[in-house]
């Protein structure tokens, strides 16, 4: 029943936000988002960190087609639930100093999107998973199209076509799997138990992979991302980068590899090579960006490439690294985009070459910015360090040379991130930055929480790793055993 509450509460919040005018709508949305965080914390307090699926519900939905409302939470899902419920109230709070038109609609769409995301992370039925997948896409499309930048219509249409096309491949894969099940069911465990041959699994691999690779996005399916992140309103960019791209990463762990282990074996090297190419490519492009928001967008591609490579290495270190790094990346990238949002609102530009000396006039802002940058570049005792260490260790176990190249993301990231910080914050103020004011009110709250999370997870990452460890180990063992049986 608690999973039902988790999924229904943001929907009720979305409806409630529509009933209030602009100022009140944002407060109502924040209250519902905080209540949702309270539900997640309660679930965590009751959660037993073993390999079992807990708080499960299973109701017949469209029984004639074998469709059930089947959802539950294991250690892998729990981390994603925490990611979503922590970031949504922070993202809503970042908007408090914006004056958007039709605010009730915007906050309603954010909460509706949260419901779709949580459905993806808890669904144990293929049809239900697809419903959540598309339910999360529609709100962000309208958020970007209605409140985005000058070129929002063209960019948002490209984003929608990319992601929707990928989703159709996945839908065809889900339908095919449904037709292969003895009892004609969409249940995830039934998909796991199918005995498809290597050719069938290869087809299923690509049907799901295209949807997930576009959503992450993984090179070369990334071309929609930089433009969309740049043109989207700040809240939309944070929802996309902080949470929505994790749908694709989660899908690889939960659906793609366990359903098609032989297809995974056939194509794993190709995917890891693509991920590593994406790391280097995105990092090199980031070096040349003057727009701070666009620089962060390319940085995100590089970090996601490292996470993908760690997952496809398919060992405990790699997948555990991906789990904690999904949470870390969400926290850090939301912090970075909020930093750029604050700069853009105060200076009316994101061109980092025009800035300088902000640390002298805004010391609290400078400290928060530095902590977030250090977390992003994986300084020891910040949250990014343990995630990237585990990911590189996992890739190293797969291939030492790919691990060496993937490790460039740490070096490159440190260079362009610290260079950006230096250009923006150090040196002398100019006519543009001399009047920059320090953070206040909701800005302090958001950046304070983000900085605290960066330090706490960095100092004691075991609190997160312990949640997912048993489920990750069990899933890897299941897949490896299934591969051995198939080979015999």
Secondary structure as GFF3:
##gff-version 3
##sequence-region A 1 488
A	DSSP	alpha_helix	2	17	.	.	.	ID=ss1
A	DSSP	alpha_helix	22	46	.	.	.	ID=ss2
A	DSSP	beta_strand	54	62	.	.	.	ID=ss3
A	DSSP	three_ten_helix	63	65	.	.	.	ID=ss4
A	DSSP	beta_strand	67	73	.	.	.	ID=ss5
A	DSSP	alpha_helix	75	94	.	.	.	ID=ss6
A	DSSP	alpha_helix	103	122	.	.	.	ID=ss7
A	DSSP	alpha_helix	126	147	.	.	.	ID=ss8
A	DSSP	alpha_helix	152	180	.	.	.	ID=ss9
A	DSSP	alpha_helix	188	192	.	.	.	ID=ss10
A	DSSP	alpha_helix	198	216	.	.	.	ID=ss11
A	DSSP	alpha_helix	225	231	.	.	.	ID=ss12
A	DSSP	alpha_helix	234	239	.	.	.	ID=ss13
A	DSSP	pi_helix	240	244	.	.	.	ID=ss14
A	DSSP	alpha_helix	245	251	.	.	.	ID=ss15
A	DSSP	pi_helix	252	256	.	.	.	ID=ss16
A	DSSP	alpha_helix	257	259	.	.	.	ID=ss17
A	DSSP	alpha_helix	261	287	.	.	.	ID=ss18
A	DSSP	alpha_helix	292	313	.	.	.	ID=ss19
A	DSSP	alpha_helix	316	347	.	.	.	ID=ss20
A	DSSP	three_ten_helix	352	354	.	.	.	ID=ss21
A	DSSP	alpha_helix	358	361	.	.	.	ID=ss22
A	DSSP	alpha_helix	363	376	.	.	.	ID=ss23
A	DSSP	alpha_helix	383	398	.	.	.	ID=ss24
A	DSSP	alpha_helix	400	406	.	.	.	ID=ss25
A	DSSP	alpha_helix	408	425	.	.	.	ID=ss26
A	DSSP	alpha_helix	441	459	.	.	.	ID=ss27
A	DSSP	alpha_helix	462	487	.	.	.	ID=ss28
###
